[in-house]
Amino acid sequence: MTLQQLRYCIMVAEKGSISEAAKTLFVTQPSLTSAIQELESEFHITIFNRTNRGIVLSSEGAEFMSYARQVVEQAELMEEKYRYRGTTKQRFQISAQHYSFVADAFTNLIKECALEDYDLTLRETKTSEIIDDVKNLRSEIGVLYLTDFNQKVLNRYLKENKLEFHELFQAKPHIFIGENHPLAKRERIRLEELSEYPYLCFEQGEYNSFYFSEEMLSTIPKKKSIKVSDRATIFSLMLSLNGYTVSTGIIGDDLKAGTILAKPIDSSETVRVGFITHKKAVLSEIANLYLKKLSELPIFCQMEEKEIIIMQK
């Protein structure tokens, strides 16, 4: 076993493709494949499974990769300390549904933790890709939600992929609308009152089913609907078209000026927002720092206790 072989495996896991990893590493595909096969032969395990969608970690490969990352990180620490005499580069990737509070905590992590040399990634993406990123250890943490409606299906996916869900907080569904929406002055809004306005939601690709939807109450029929892929677009359409979406009711720092409003709706559904981790992976120091910054956000105190249950630290 060599550090180079371990680095090769880590890159393949991150890219999900032998060819893409080979391009990034500036090596040939046969050389990369051979290095991985040598490791598999040495440890008598199968690290990667080949599927129609590409290359994915096997169950034993995920456990192996957790150790490999730790070995490589420790080796890099030694090199930076004794060979290059530089600062330690912090690495961290998180995948999440489109929540502004996730970005707020990410910003606070960088500002308040005196990170001088880092390589960080915040990936707002589809629900299925969040699960895939954490399963293949591309991301240490994934942020998504569970409800009585979707938890049976999503919990099955999490269990199959050796992932654990950690609850952050519970909330009731809210309508997000622009400050100039015709219903903006209402204290509460009923969904049927929004039938003439565009319903906005995040597209989920080939997993565009109700169970993977990022919006609560997604099974209720909508007369007009628009799918988007990023938060900036969904907020723009709220303002320009009087569109609406259904979310947790938590408005982050980037919307504090009041441009977007959260209005409670009558619903018995409870939303459990949390983060997922791989059962066989140990969170890095910076991942734990991020979770600490998430728990310190003041926005979780914005709403009445009956609307939201503050996260358990």
N, C-alpha and C positions, 0 to 999 in steps of 0.2 A: 504493500500500500504506500502511495506517495501523496504528498499534498496536491500535486498537479492532478492526480486522478480524482481526488476529492473535489477540487475546484471544478473539474469537468462535470462531475455529477451534479453539483450545485447549479451550474449554469444550465444544464439540460432540464433540470427540474423547474427552474425559473422561466425558461423559454417554452417548455412543453414541446420542444422539437429538436431533433438531432441536427438538422440542417441549420436552423437559426442559431443554435448554440455554437456550432462550428464556425459560422460567420463571425459571431461576436468574439470568439476565442482565437480567430485567425489560424484554425487548424483544418485539416481535411476531415470529412465525415468518417472515412474508414479509420483514421487515427483515433477519433473520438469514440467511435463504436468499440474499437479494440481496447481502449483504456477502461471503458465501463465493463466490458466482458471479462477483463482480467480481474477487476475488483469482485465481480459476481462469482467468478471461479475461486478466488482466494478465500472468500467468506462463505461460499456455498449458499448464496441467496440470489433471488431475482430482484434487482433494484427497480427496474422499470418494466411495465407492461406495454406492449404495442397495441393500440386500438385504432379504429377508423378515424378517430378525432386527433390522433397523434400519440405521443408517448406520455404515460402517466406513471406516477410512483405506485409500486405495489404496497401492500400493507407492511411487509417487512422492510421495504425500501424506505417508507416514511420514517420508520424508527431509525434505520441506518442513517438517513439524511439528517436527522436531529443531532446525532453524534458527530456526523461529518461537519456540520456547520460550526459546532462548538470547537472542534479540532482546528479548523481553518481560522476561525476568529481568534483563538488563542495564539496560533502561529503568527497571524498578522499583528497582534498586540506585541509580540516579541520583536518582530521585525521593525515595527515603528518605534519601539522603545530603544532597542540596542543597535539596530543597523542604520535607520534613518533619523533617529532622534527627533521625530516629529510628534504631533499630537495624534491621538487615537481617533480614527474616523468612525463615527457612529452610523450604523445602518439600521433602517427600519422601514417596513412597508405595511400599510393598512389598507384593506379594501372595505368599502361601505356602501350602503344605500345612500341616497342623496339627502343627508341631514346636515344642516348648517352647523349644529353644535359639534359634530365630528371635526369639521374644519376649524372651528374656534379653538378646540382643545389642541389640535395640531399646531396652530399658530402660537398658542401659549407655551407649548412644549419648546418650540424654537426660541421664543423670546425670553423665557424665564429660566431655562435650564442651562444657560451658558454653553450651548453647543457651538464649538468653534470649527469643527471639521466633520461634516456629516454628508450622508447620501440617503435621503428620505423620500418616500413615495406615498402620496395619498391618492388612492384610486377609487373614485365614485363610479360604480358600475352596476351591472345587472345582478339580481339575486343569485342566479346559478353560478355566475363567475366569482362571486364572493366566496361561495362554498368551494369552488374549484381552486381558487387561489390559496385558501387556507389548507385545503386537503393536500396540495402539492407543495406546501411550505413556501410559496412565493410571498405570501403575507403572513405575518405572525397573528394578526387579529382581523376579524371580519365583523362588521356591525350590521345587524338586520333585526327584524321584529317577528314575533310569533303572536298568533291569536288562536282562539278556539277553532276558527275555521281552517287555518293553514298549518297548524302545528303538527297534526298527524302526518301529513305528507313531508313537511320540512324536517321533522324529527327523524323520520325514516332515512332521509338523505344524509342527515348529520351522523346518525348511527352507522350507516353503511360506510361512511368515509372517515370514521374514527374521530369525529369532531364533538366538542362539548359546547353547550350554550350556557352563558353566564348572564343572568338578568341584571340590567342596570336600573330600570325603573318601569313603572306601569303608568299608562295614560288612557284617557278616553279620546275617541276620534274627534277631530276638529276640522272645520272647513278653513282653508287658506284662500283669501280673496284680496284684491287690491283695495287701497284705502278709498278709492272713488267708486267702488262697486255700488250699484243701486241698493244692495242689502247691507252695506257697510255699517250702518247705524243700528242694526238689529243686535240685541244681546245674544240671541240664539237663532239658529237657522235650521229649518227643516229641509231635507234633501229634495223633497218634491218642489220646493220653492225655487230650486236651481235648474229645473228641467230645460229652461230656454237658454241657459248659458253653457258655453263649452266646458266639458269635463276634461281636465288635463292629467295625464299620467305618464310614467316613465316606461318606455318600451323595454321588453324583456327578451327580445330575439326569439330563438326557437322555443324557449321556455315561456312563451307569452300566455301562460295560463293564469287563472285566478289565484292559484296557490302560490305562485311566484310573484304576484303583483306587489308593488311597493306601496300601494294605496289600500287603506282599509275600506271595507264595504264595497269592494270592487265587483261583486256579483250583481249588485243592483243595476238594472238596465239604464243606460244613458242615451238620451236622444241625440246628443252631439258629443263627440269625443275626439281628442287630439293626443297622439303619442309623441313624446319628446325624449331626448337622451341626456339633457343636462339641466342643472338648476337655473342657470342664467336664462335659458329659453323659457322654462316654465313660469318664472317670475315675470318675464317680459309679456307673455301671453295673458297672464292674470291682469296686468295693467292695461294692455292694449285691446283685449277682447272681452274683458270682464269674465275671464275664465276662472275656474276654481279647481282645487284638488283637495284630497282628504289626507290628513297627516296627524301627527301627535299633538299639535298645538304649541310646540316649543319653537320659538323664533330666536334665531341666533344673533350674534353681534352685528352681522352684516345687514340685518333688517330692523335694527332697533329704532330707526328714524320713523317707523310707522308706515312705510310704503306698503308692506304686506301685513294683513291682519289675520289673527286666528280666532275663529268663532266656534264655540261649542255647539254640538248637535245632539239631538236626542237619540241615544244609542246605548244598548246594554253591553256592547262589545268592549272588551278590555284589551289594550295593546301592551305587549311585553317587549320592550326594546332591550337588546343586550348585545353581547359580543361572543363570537365563536373562536375557539382555539383548537389546535390539534392535540389529541390526548397524549401523544408520545413526544410532544415538543415542549421544551422549557423556554418560557418567555425571557427575552433579553432584558437587560437593565433599562434600556430606552423604551421598550414596550411597556414595562411596569411604570415608568415615568409618565408615559402617555396616558395610561389608565388613571393615574393620580390626577393629572391635569383635567381629565374628563370628569372625575368626581368632584372637582373643585369649581366647576362652572356655575356661576350665579344664576344662570337662566332656569335651572331646575326649581328655583324658588319663586319664579314669576307667577305661577298659577296657584289657584286654590288647592287645598289638600284633597278635596273631593275630585279634582280633575286629574291630579298626578301624584304618584307616590314616589318620593325622592329615592334615588338610587342607594342601594346598600353598599357602603364602603368596605 
